[in-house]
């Protein structure tokens, strides 16, 4: 084994250990497509160890012990340590667009096209990726762990199950493309500083959500999807008494 191949093997081994120490929520708050990509960046020295809000301060300490680096406060650009959230769908407002199903990294949402969706609570990691894709703002996050945060709100068993479900999700969708662009620098990380741990509503526009939806053989055309979502939005506004916008 050459020196370069030995070094590469060492990095791969460290990346695997780091990945095993992450909470596996696949939330992308670190600025990378998933926990494994973040672990690889840390192992290569391309990312700091303080970019995982779900792991909290204890998570940073674990990564510091694995890498030999000094512990750091959580990077506020990535968010704050908070209780774990649980996604809850307002089934009366759900239009069955399936966008949240495609966004969920652990397949924790059940439903089908034009039928209401529901969250399987035990499989929800609180990643919040379903919220911005919802065109009718019918998904909210509820506090699932009280005052417990970080690893006090999440277990190694849950992390292992979440990682397994994410792997199955990747196989099922038959794609290796990231759900967000991979970060080449920390500046591209999503900013979630100041986010309250309570209920949050989505903010994506219907047209953008429809255009961003992955195409599937059984799905309607983008034009039909946009028209259906626009009509559903109009109906939702009428139900809420907001009138046309």
Backbone bond lengths (Angstrom), bond angles and torsions (degrees), N, CA, C in turn:
res aa  C-N    CA-C-N  psi(-1)  N-CA   C-N-CA  omega(-1)  CA-C   N-CA-C  phi
1 X - - - 1.471 - - 1.521 109.28 -
2 X 1.322 115.87 127.20 1.455 120.17 179.37 1.523 110.38 -73.84
3 X 1.326 114.61 167.16 1.462 119.18 179.82 1.525 110.98 -62.96
4 X 1.339 116.17 -38.72 1.468 119.21 -178.66 1.520 111.55 -68.27
5 X 1.328 117.11 -40.29 1.464 119.53 179.29 1.521 110.92 -69.57
6 X 1.326 116.88 -34.30 1.463 120.12 176.89 1.523 110.43 -66.16
7 X 1.331 116.03 -40.26 1.467 119.72 178.34 1.522 110.89 -64.97
8 X 1.340 116.21 -40.54 1.464 120.08 179.14 1.520 110.96 -64.43
9 X 1.334 116.09 -40.09 1.463 120.11 178.46 1.524 110.74 -65.19
10 X 1.324 116.12 -37.55 1.461 120.19 178.29 1.525 111.10 -64.23
11 X 1.332 116.42 -41.36 1.469 120.63 178.48 1.521 110.21 -64.93
12 X 1.334 116.77 -42.10 1.464 119.97 179.35 1.520 111.17 -62.94
13 X 1.323 116.20 -41.14 1.457 119.60 178.78 1.517 112.23 -64.69
14 X 1.335 116.31 -42.17 1.463 120.00 178.08 1.528 110.38 -65.28
15 X 1.329 116.67 -41.12 1.464 120.26 179.08 1.523 110.92 -60.48
16 X 1.331 116.93 -39.96 1.466 120.37 179.24 1.523 111.00 -65.04
17 X 1.332 117.01 -39.97 1.470 120.04 179.12 1.529 110.96 -68.49
18 X 1.321 116.09 -38.98 1.465 119.57 177.70 1.523 110.27 -65.30
19 X 1.322 116.44 -44.41 1.466 120.27 179.24 1.523 110.73 -58.36
20 X 1.329 116.39 -40.49 1.467 120.51 179.58 1.524 112.06 -66.71
21 X 1.335 117.21 -20.88 1.466 121.16 -179.46 1.522 112.70 -91.33
22 X 1.328 117.50 -6.98 1.462 121.29 -179.96 1.524 110.56 -87.40
23 X 1.332 118.37 155.37 1.470 120.86 -175.06 1.517 115.13 -73.92
24 X 1.330 118.30 -9.93 1.467 122.38 174.84 1.525 113.85 63.47
25 X 1.322 117.18 30.14 1.465 119.30 175.10 1.525 111.60 -75.52
26 X 1.332 117.45 -17.73 1.468 123.51 -179.69 1.532 110.98 56.95
27 X 1.326 116.75 37.76 1.469 120.90 -172.62 1.523 113.62 -80.45
28 X 1.319 118.03 -17.48 1.471 125.42 -179.76 1.525 113.94 69.04
29 X 1.318 118.74 9.31 1.468 119.77 -179.36 1.525 112.00 -65.50
30 X 1.311 116.40 -22.97 1.464 120.93 178.94 1.522 111.64 -69.53
31 X 1.339 116.89 -14.74 1.448 120.86 -177.26 1.509 113.49 97.24
32 X 1.333 117.48 4.25 1.456 122.51 178.88 1.529 109.72 -116.31
33 X 1.337 118.08 159.41 1.469 120.66 -173.67 1.514 115.05 -63.01
34 X 1.321 116.77 -28.94 1.463 119.78 179.11 1.525 109.06 -162.52
35 X 1.331 115.16 178.94 1.468 119.75 -176.46 1.525 111.76 -63.71
36 X 1.334 117.07 -37.99 1.463 120.22 -178.95 1.526 111.25 -64.19
37 X 1.327 117.01 -39.51 1.464 120.36 179.17 1.527 110.92 -66.21
38 X 1.327 116.57 -38.89 1.466 120.23 176.94 1.522 110.08 -65.41
39 X 1.329 116.91 -42.58 1.462 120.70 179.12 1.523 110.88 -60.31
40 X 1.319 116.43 -42.03 1.459 120.61 179.10 1.525 110.65 -63.54
41 X 1.334 116.79 -40.96 1.466 120.05 179.75 1.526 111.32 -64.71
42 X 1.333 116.41 -39.61 1.468 119.34 176.91 1.522 110.13 -63.13
43 X 1.328 116.44 -45.74 1.466 120.85 -177.40 1.524 111.53 -61.67
44 X 1.329 116.56 -33.43 1.466 120.75 179.73 1.524 112.53 -84.68
45 X 1.323 116.87 -1.89 1.459 120.06 -178.75 1.509 113.50 78.92
46 X 1.342 117.09 17.04 1.460 121.21 -176.98 1.522 113.10 -97.02
47 X 1.325 117.77 -4.47 1.468 120.58 -178.94 1.519 109.56 -143.90
48 X 1.313 115.85 149.27 1.461 121.23 175.32 1.528 110.27 -77.56
49 X 1.314 115.57 166.31 1.464 120.92 -175.79 1.524 112.63 -92.24
50 X 1.323 117.17 7.47 1.471 120.58 -172.32 1.523 112.97 -114.63
51 X 1.333 116.88 33.29 1.460 120.68 -173.68 1.528 112.88 -112.46
52 X 1.330 118.14 20.67 1.468 121.36 -176.89 1.525 110.56 -122.46
53 X 1.340 118.65 88.60 1.468 120.58 178.97 1.526 114.33 -58.36
54 X 1.343 120.27 -38.58 1.470 118.06 179.65 1.523 113.29 -60.49
55 X 1.332 117.31 -30.94 1.459 120.13 178.04 1.516 112.83 -78.03
56 X 1.325 116.43 -25.06 1.452 121.23 177.56 1.518 113.73 66.08
57 X 1.322 115.67 -163.27 1.463 121.49 -178.40 1.523 111.39 -63.43
58 X 1.336 116.56 -37.52 1.464 118.63 178.40 1.521 110.77 -64.59
59 X 1.321 116.32 -38.01 1.458 119.62 177.44 1.514 112.01 -62.40
60 X 1.322 116.97 -41.11 1.463 120.55 177.06 1.522 110.12 -62.17
61 X 1.327 116.72 -41.31 1.467 120.55 179.45 1.529 110.78 -62.87
62 X 1.326 116.86 -39.40 1.470 119.96 178.53 1.525 110.99 -64.56
63 X 1.321 116.25 -42.42 1.462 119.69 179.30 1.522 111.15 -68.26
64 X 1.319 116.89 -34.33 1.465 120.33 177.10 1.525 110.48 -63.10
65 X 1.333 115.90 -41.51 1.461 119.93 179.82 1.526 111.33 -65.82
66 X 1.335 116.71 -37.03 1.463 120.50 -179.30 1.523 112.48 -71.70
67 X 1.317 116.28 -36.64 1.462 120.47 -173.17 1.519 114.12 -98.11
68 X 1.326 117.17 -13.89 1.449 120.12 -176.19 1.513 113.54 78.14
69 X 1.318 117.05 11.02 1.459 120.53 178.53 1.531 110.47 -89.96
70 X 1.313 115.13 162.88 1.465 120.11 177.61 1.526 109.58 -76.66
71 X 1.334 117.82 139.92 1.472 120.28 176.09 1.527 110.98 -60.80
72 X 1.328 115.67 148.15 1.461 122.26 179.42 1.526 109.28 -130.63
73 X 1.317 117.89 154.36 1.471 118.98 170.81 1.526 109.33 -64.84
74 X 1.322 117.00 153.49 1.456 120.22 176.84 1.524 110.60 -57.00
75 X 1.320 115.94 139.90 1.457 120.91 176.98 1.530 108.71 -71.29
76 X 1.334 118.92 116.74 1.468 120.32 -177.30 1.517 113.55 -63.85
77 X 1.346 117.71 -19.80 1.461 119.97 176.39 1.524 111.36 -64.61
78 X 1.319 116.50 -23.64 1.463 120.30 -177.30 1.523 112.42 -93.74
79 X 1.314 117.53 -11.06 1.455 121.03 -178.72 1.515 110.95 121.12
80 X 1.310 115.47 -177.27 1.461 121.81 -177.88 1.519 110.42 -118.13
81 X 1.330 115.99 152.97 1.464 120.20 174.36 1.524 108.61 -65.11
82 X 1.314 117.56 133.40 1.463 121.17 -174.30 1.520 109.26 -154.58
83 X 1.334 117.53 166.40 1.464 119.65 173.67 1.531 110.30 -58.05
84 X 1.309 116.32 151.46 1.462 120.07 178.93 1.524 109.80 -71.37
85 X 1.316 115.69 136.68 1.455 120.75 179.92 1.518 112.30 -94.29
86 X 1.304 115.00 159.03 1.466 122.82 175.01 1.520 107.67 -126.14
87 X 1.321 116.76 125.42 1.461 120.59 178.61 1.524 110.03 -73.19
88 X 1.318 115.29 133.43 1.467 121.63 178.16 1.525 108.00 -128.58
89 X 1.333 116.30 128.39 1.461 121.70 -178.29 1.526 109.99 -101.05
90 X 1.314 115.84 130.01 1.460 121.09 172.40 1.527 106.57 -76.80
91 X 1.317 116.16 97.62 1.459 120.38 -171.66 1.523 112.50 -66.73
92 X 1.328 117.96 -23.02 1.460 120.38 177.73 1.530 111.20 -72.85
93 X 1.320 116.09 -28.19 1.464 120.11 -178.98 1.524 112.55 -94.87
94 X 1.332 117.58 -15.91 1.468 121.96 -177.52 1.526 110.29 -63.21
95 X 1.342 116.73 132.91 1.460 121.53 179.80 1.526 112.09 -102.37
96 X 1.331 117.53 2.18 1.458 120.37 177.11 1.511 114.50 70.53
97 X 1.337 117.61 36.25 1.467 120.11 -176.56 1.525 113.05 -77.56
98 X 1.326 118.36 -16.97 1.478 127.09 178.17 1.525 113.55 72.66
99 X 1.325 119.04 3.97 1.465 119.94 -178.64 1.525 111.77 -64.60
100 X 1.334 117.31 -37.09 1.464 119.85 179.44 1.520 111.15 -68.40
101 X 1.331 116.83 -33.49 1.464 120.66 178.83 1.518 109.72 -62.70
102 X 1.324 116.36 -43.18 1.464 120.65 179.84 1.523 111.53 -68.37
103 X 1.343 116.78 -30.57 1.466 120.27 -176.98 1.516 113.02 -80.02
104 X 1.328 118.16 -23.13 1.468 121.18 -173.94 1.521 111.12 -72.31
105 X 1.331 119.00 120.63 1.466 121.08 -176.21 1.520 114.43 -75.45
106 X 1.330 117.57 -13.68 1.468 119.87 -178.54 1.521 112.26 -117.89
107 X 1.319 117.78 15.51 1.470 122.34 179.75 1.524 110.98 50.99
108 X 1.317 115.62 47.24 1.465 120.75 -177.51 1.525 112.60 -94.48
109 X 1.330 117.58 6.71 1.464 121.04 179.85 1.518 109.36 -118.44
110 X 1.320 115.84 128.21 1.461 122.53 178.40 1.519 109.86 -103.70
111 X 1.326 116.49 143.12 1.454 120.89 177.12 1.509 109.74 158.58
112 X 1.312 115.95 175.50 1.453 121.12 177.65 1.515 108.73 -145.97
113 X 1.321 116.72 172.66 1.458 121.53 -174.88 1.525 111.34 -57.64
114 X 1.336 115.51 128.54 1.461 124.57 178.86 1.530 113.19 65.30
115 X 1.334 116.94 18.63 1.461 121.47 174.38 1.522 107.49 -124.92
116 X 1.322 116.79 148.00 1.457 119.39 -176.57 1.527 110.87 -63.64
117 X 1.324 115.20 150.42 1.454 122.82 -178.38 1.528 109.92 -108.13
118 X 1.321 115.73 158.20 1.463 120.63 176.64 1.518 109.41 -144.93
119 X 1.324 116.77 154.05 1.464 122.59 -177.08 1.522 110.27 -97.51
120 X 1.335 116.28 133.53 1.463 121.87 172.04 1.524 106.41 -83.68
121 X 1.304 116.54 104.01 1.463 121.14 -168.28 1.525 113.36 -56.67
122 X 1.331 117.88 -42.71 1.467 119.77 -174.00 1.525 112.19 -68.11
123 X 1.329 117.65 -16.49 1.460 120.23 -178.63 1.524 113.13 -104.04
124 X 1.328 117.92 -4.59 1.467 120.88 179.06 1.523 109.48 -77.08
125 X 1.329 116.79 126.28 1.466 121.25 179.77 1.526 112.51 -93.32
126 X 1.329 116.84 -4.83 1.459 119.50 -176.93 1.510 113.32 76.03
127 X 1.333 117.76 24.04 1.467 120.89 -175.16 1.524 113.28 -69.39
128 X 1.324 117.94 -23.71 1.464 124.61 178.44 1.521 113.84 73.62
129 X 1.319 119.14 7.95 1.460 120.58 -177.98 1.521 112.87 -70.31
130 X 1.324 116.92 -17.97 1.463 119.72 178.22 1.522 112.22 -76.36
131 X 1.318 117.76 -22.52 1.465 120.76 -172.33 1.531 113.05 -68.04
132 X 1.323 119.93 -52.88 1.468 118.35 -174.56 1.520 114.45 -67.88
133 X 1.338 119.04 -19.02 1.466 119.33 -179.13 1.519 112.72 -86.96
134 X 1.334 118.32 -11.16 1.467 120.57 -177.07 1.526 110.25 -74.78
135 X 1.331 118.58 119.52 1.461 120.25 -176.31 1.521 114.37 -78.64
136 X 1.337 117.63 -12.38 1.472 119.49 -178.79 1.524 112.35 -117.76
137 X 1.321 117.02 14.41 1.469 121.99 175.82 1.528 112.45 52.31
138 X 1.324 117.02 44.10 1.465 119.09 -177.25 1.527 112.58 -101.44
139 X 1.345 117.73 10.72 1.464 121.39 179.01 1.523 109.05 -115.84
140 X 1.309 116.54 132.79 1.467 122.16 177.57 1.521 108.72 -131.37
141 X 1.328 115.62 157.51 1.456 120.79 176.44 1.520 109.22 -102.98
142 X 1.325 116.22 129.51 1.456 121.55 176.02 1.523 109.70 -111.37
143 X 1.303 116.35 147.20 1.459 122.25 178.23 1.524 108.95 -66.28
144 X 1.333 116.59 119.76 1.460 120.62 -176.56 1.522 113.27 -103.50
145 X 1.346 117.76 -8.77 1.467 119.37 -172.35 1.526 113.75 -130.47
146 X 1.317 117.73 16.46 1.463 119.37 177.87 1.511 112.38 63.20
147 X 1.334 116.21 -124.10 1.466 120.98 -179.52 1.530 112.31 -91.40
148 X 1.322 118.05 -5.70 1.461 120.94 -178.52 1.523 110.51 -74.50
149 X 1.329 115.78 135.95 1.458 121.39 -179.97 1.521 109.56 -132.01
150 X 1.328 116.19 170.82 1.456 120.67 176.55 1.516 112.52 54.70
151 X 1.332 115.32 -138.48 1.464 119.55 -178.99 1.519 112.46 -72.01
152 X 1.319 119.23 -12.16 1.463 120.98 172.52 1.523 110.79 -72.85
153 X 1.337 116.76 -18.45 1.460 122.17 -179.83 1.524 112.00 -104.34
154 X 1.313 117.20 7.62 1.473 121.32 -172.51 1.513 107.57 -154.85
155 X 1.309 118.66 145.82 1.462 121.29 -177.08 1.523 110.98 -117.15
156 X 1.324 115.14 163.87 1.460 119.86 176.75 1.522 110.76 -62.89
157 X 1.329 116.92 -35.34 1.469 120.66 177.84 1.520 110.67 -63.60
158 X 1.328 116.44 -45.34 1.463 120.08 178.11 1.525 111.14 -63.11
159 X 1.322 116.69 -39.38 1.460 120.24 178.81 1.522 110.68 -62.89
160 X 1.333 116.65 -42.93 1.454 120.43 178.70 1.516 112.24 -63.16
161 X 1.316 116.68 -41.89 1.458 120.61 178.42 1.524 111.26 -65.56
162 X 1.323 116.21 -40.18 1.463 120.12 179.43 1.526 110.88 -64.68
163 X 1.326 116.95 -41.27 1.464 119.36 178.91 1.520 110.75 -64.07
164 X 1.336 117.08 -42.13 1.463 120.35 178.96 1.530 110.91 -62.37
165 X 1.330 116.99 -43.27 1.462 120.17 -179.87 1.534 110.96 -66.69
166 X 1.332 116.57 -34.46 1.461 119.10 177.38 1.524 110.54 -66.02
167 X 1.323 117.09 -41.22 1.462 119.98 177.56 1.524 110.64 -61.46
168 X 1.329 116.88 -42.41 1.465 120.81 177.88 1.530 110.25 -63.70
169 X 1.327 115.72 -40.87 1.468 120.53 177.91 1.525 110.67 -59.43
170 X 1.320 116.62 -43.87 1.465 120.03 179.69 1.521 111.11 -63.38
171 X 1.327 116.57 -40.84 1.459 119.93 178.12 1.522 110.96 -66.76
172 X 1.331 115.79 -41.28 1.464 119.75 -177.26 1.517 111.32 -64.84
173 X 1.296 116.67 -41.06 1.457 119.57 -178.84 1.526 112.03 -81.74
174 X 1.345 116.12 -8.53 1.467 121.52 175.39 1.523 112.14 51.15
175 X 1.315 115.63 47.68 1.459 119.76 177.53 1.508 109.69 -144.67
176 X 1.297 115.70 144.69 1.457 121.24 175.19 1.515 111.47 -107.99
177 X 1.339 117.04 5.36 1.455 119.32 -178.94 1.514 110.16 -75.37
178 X 1.337 118.12 138.49 1.466 120.85 178.73 1.514 111.46 -67.98
179 X 1.331 115.76 155.27 1.455 121.47 178.26 1.515 112.10 -78.37
180 X 1.336 117.30 -16.44 1.460 121.81 170.01 1.518 105.78 -138.70
181 X 1.314 119.45 159.15 1.458 119.67 178.18 1.521 110.75 -60.35
182 X 1.319 116.10 135.33 1.460 119.86 178.23 1.513 109.33 -62.52
183 X 1.319 115.46 138.83 1.462 119.71 -177.73 1.512 109.91 -79.12
184 X 1.308 116.87 128.66 1.454 120.61 174.41 1.518 110.85 -94.52
185 X 1.327 115.35 -13.25 1.461 120.93 178.18 1.513 107.92 -153.32
186 X 1.331 117.89 152.30 1.463 120.43 -178.79 1.515 113.94 -55.60
187 X 1.335 118.31 -26.36 1.465 120.05 -176.70 1.512 112.06 -62.52
188 X 1.358 117.78 -22.17 1.453 120.04 -177.92 1.509 112.64 -85.37
189 X 1.332 117.53 0.80 1.456 120.12 179.99 1.511 110.26 -68.81
190 X 1.349 116.28 144.31 1.461 118.45 178.25 1.516 111.49 -65.62
191 X 1.315 117.71 137.76 1.458 122.10 -179.11 1.510 110.06 -90.25
192 X 1.340 117.21 121.61 1.445 120.79 178.32 1.516 110.78 -129.88
193 X 1.313 117.16 19.29 1.454 119.54 179.91 1.514 109.85 -61.74
194 X 1.322 114.61 139.87 1.449 119.39 177.66 1.505 114.11 81.52
195 X 1.329 118.19 4.50 1.453 120.55 179.97 1.512 109.78 -70.76
196 X 1.298 116.31 129.07 1.459 120.60 179.62 1.507 109.96 -74.67
197 X 1.341 118.90 144.99 1.453 121.01 -179.44 1.511 113.24 -75.56
198 X 1.306 119.31 -3.71 1.462 121.44 -178.27 1.511 111.67 -86.20
199 X 1.322 115.98 -149.70 1.453 121.71 -174.31 1.523 110.19 -72.98
200 X 1.347 115.22 136.99 1.449 121.56 174.75 1.512 108.23 -130.26
201 X 1.308 117.61 145.90 1.458 120.72 177.07 1.514 109.33 -106.35
202 X 1.334 117.00 158.44 1.452 122.02 178.88 1.513 110.88 -73.91
203 X 1.368 115.10 169.39 1.453 117.93 -176.62 1.513 112.69 -141.51
204 X 1.342 118.87 5.20 1.464 120.33 -177.49 1.518 110.72 -73.17
205 X 1.293 116.50 144.17 1.460 121.12 175.38 1.519 108.64 -78.63
206 X 1.313 116.80 149.30 1.459 121.67 -175.80 1.518 111.79 -60.82
207 X 1.324 117.35 -42.69 1.453 119.24 -177.07 1.522 110.97 -64.58
208 X 1.330 117.51 -41.82 1.460 121.34 179.97 1.510 110.47 -65.69
209 X 1.322 117.13 -41.58 1.455 120.80 -179.60 1.509 110.60 -64.21
210 X 1.314 117.17 -42.22 1.452 120.00 -179.43 1.520 111.00 -66.53
211 X 1.335 116.51 -41.95 1.453 119.87 -179.05 1.509 111.87 -66.70
212 X 1.340 116.99 -29.82 1.463 121.10 -178.07 1.504 112.72 -84.03
213 X 1.317 119.00 -10.23 1.461 121.91 -176.29 1.513 110.13 -67.15
214 X 1.351 118.65 133.98 1.449 120.76 177.17 1.519 110.24 -63.63
215 X 1.340 115.45 142.41 1.459 118.60 178.71 1.507 110.30 -79.17
216 X 1.315 116.85 146.18 1.454 122.73 176.38 1.508 107.72 -139.73
217 X 1.318 116.48 152.34 1.448 121.16 -174.59 1.503 113.22 -58.76
218 X 1.340 118.12 -37.10 1.453 121.39 -175.76 1.519 112.30 -89.88
219 X 1.317 118.03 -4.85 1.452 120.81 -176.72 1.523 110.47 -82.74
220 X 1.331 117.11 156.42 1.459 119.76 175.83 1.517 110.46 -69.79
221 X 1.330 115.48 166.92 1.460 120.32 178.92 1.520 109.85 -65.88
222 X 1.332 117.76 159.53 1.470 119.45 178.10 1.525 112.59 -56.67
223 X 1.343 116.19 -37.38 1.467 118.81 179.37 1.523 111.13 -64.04
224 X 1.348 116.20 -43.97 1.462 119.67 178.71 1.520 110.89 -64.40
225 X 1.337 116.39 -40.54 1.465 119.88 -179.91 1.526 110.63 -63.28
226 X 1.337 116.34 -44.80 1.459 119.02 179.73 1.526 111.31 -62.86
227 X 1.327 115.93 -40.73 1.466 119.37 179.74 1.522 110.92 -65.04
228 X 1.348 116.42 -41.19 1.463 120.07 -179.27 1.520 111.10 -65.89
229 X 1.332 116.33 -41.36 1.460 119.54 -179.59 1.525 110.68 -68.85
230 X 1.339 116.65 -39.55 1.461 119.20 177.99 1.522 110.60 -61.77
231 X 1.341 116.37 -41.40 1.463 119.74 178.58 1.520 111.00 -65.93
232 X 1.351 116.09 -40.17 1.464 119.71 179.76 1.518 111.01 -66.26
233 X 1.325 116.22 -37.57 1.460 119.52 176.88 1.526 110.90 -61.74
234 X 1.325 115.85 -41.75 1.463 119.04 179.15 1.521 111.00 -62.85
235 X 1.344 115.80 -41.64 1.463 119.00 179.00 1.520 110.76 -65.41
236 X 1.356 116.00 -40.02 1.465 119.57 -179.38 1.528 110.84 -63.80
237 X 1.335 116.62 -39.67 1.469 119.59 178.66 1.527 111.18 -65.10
238 X 1.328 115.42 -38.31 1.460 118.59 178.80 1.524 110.86 -64.36
239 X 1.355 116.04 -41.66 1.467 119.80 179.71 1.520 110.73 -62.61
240 X 1.332 115.73 -36.14 1.464 119.51 -177.68 1.523 112.24 -84.84
241 X 1.328 116.45 -1.68 1.461 119.78 177.68 1.498 114.13 77.75
242 X 1.343 116.06 14.98 1.459 118.80 -176.95 1.512 113.23 -84.43
243 X 1.349 117.33 -17.43 1.450 119.98 -178.26 1.506 111.18 72.13
244 X 1.305 118.87 175.64 1.463 121.90 -179.19 1.516 111.52 -69.23
245 X 1.357 115.49 148.86 1.474 121.00 178.79 1.523 109.52 -115.82
